[in-house]
Amino acid sequence: MAYDRRLFLKSAGAAAAGSLIWSVSSCGGAGQKTGSADSTVTAESISTPPSIPEFGLQLYSVRDIIGSDPKGVLKQIADLGYKKVESYQGDKGIFWGLSPKDFKTYMDELGMTIVSSHADTTKDMEKMAAEAAEAGLTYLLQPYIGPQKTIDEWKKRADEFNKRGEICKKAGVKFGYHNHDYSFKPLDGQIPQEILLDNTDKSLVVFELDLMWIEVPKVDTSAHIKKYAGRYELCHIKDFVREPKIESTDLGKGLVDYASLLKIASDNGITQFIVEQEDYPGPVMQSISNDADYMKKFVFKG
């Protein structure tokens, strides 16, 4: 199904990489420059740089290695400076073979928090929400649903999200949706993402804005965030290039102007800043280290 396609779409060759555990001490720093196709911006060059309290990592970023040693990989992530994680529903479940309580305990030992998880929320919603609450998650998020063919289908998805939001609210967690580029491609003169935003109850449904997948279709990201201030509580931070094809790259090596976007995001209600890496220029943990170094420039140190 579509959800599995999203989760494992880049898993080919994972067997060869599955045993790789990178030495943290050998990881280098990321480049300092970030920008867009039309400009070059650095965190130091703008008058009021963004300031965020801390940043996390979506565990899909380490999908090729986490399955063989979940605790070891999580320890490396913590050592790099990530304070939060967002999980996803892999073949060992959201908690990687551990119970919700044991996963939370290990996060506490590492000085980290599991703030959210992507999951197929079309099944076992009550059980999933209860386990998420037990593990201390704030958010349970529906990721890939695929492009819908009509406006009415998008409105039906919004109705479904409201119902899932009610279930999550009763369990003490928040339900949300994570976009891809198809959510921002016009359909009959309307933007599907805005249909979801306009037809969901803000007390039941939150949104996680993927800052790469809104930039890829060349949407005015700043204007969209400001228009829907308060509806987005989380964001995915990943950079990308367009040539020779559209793919993600290490933060600061692509086209996204994060020095500006992170400030706009934090000024308009986004509180959770989650790094995600879908493609890698080199070894997995090298990219994860580079991304951490890049993000540390934006962390409030007061």
Steps between C-alpha positions, in 0.01 A plus 500: 500500500600862466621532858740209465624648176584823684676322785709263298527679170872545538579176679655322204852408590430522871642156559841615391481802728312343789801424713663842461549691826694821440751632749368831631849637552578460131205707375579837347307826512248624248556796273377836628325625189129461434278668249256463216533488126508881498695593812769396743432552870686403815376499857765758585412736214137580582418771752288285735595134468250234606528360849356161587518321836616161366464269202416137436547227240242299308623141535416427137828683440689198642270231359785300346684450830263538794340157467820310580579697819221741604652595835848547357378724218282704737805550724700633204215737410494633856877545501475718189277748683149400396267546799187349348402222266201441280449133428327323213324170457772265381489120495576498874229753579521853629706398803752275324420181690478669841182559698374859505607531865848354437553726200413805709735381775787468253425845358517638854838332550630669185361839599267492201125511437294309247267782406310342211473212255381441149262207474228343290211644699237319292531193724481427875468870576392463863785260581755711318389819674510332841854369441612839374372660820671234711833576332458872563439607140328830437408428137391206285534592133358364176765532227458396137138459381567560132339756270120489501317519167226747587425786739232285664757229575722757671200616706431139600859470620445813709189342657700186576775708661244665729381159616856379562566823685212425736645156578846643565365782715323249725832316542688819583697545177458721194424370152665663199578474130838527325494632144688408183528702182172364359311682777610830345433423134182679386191288434205668327636836602541410867799400714432160666701592811275802551191281463629287787585805709165669434290188564660366817426603856805680639425357844528147358750512212846657482739504207868429445640708216769333294708798395657314211177369354336842503809657337528239222176613326616863545224610737545829687590325824517813713157620390348156563645473851374848587154433353463189717684626808431270792386201294852365452667386822781290350723527196738276311832659417681362198688652210484400135643549154318499166784378277560243368171408673301612802648336809586595855853586606681608816368816663669810365597328174176559312246764407293563812551831683475371857645813655176673398251212512580382851439849637168524315406155627583576863319837480181331376441215741742223402671362811640165385794507260571154361788425262439236235742366240356299210810468282868501589805644324714258707471272806174533695646617830730746325192681370324479837809657664524772235132583550546525878793738458291715266203512739712596801548845344132571559464376858427761765791514745362747756 
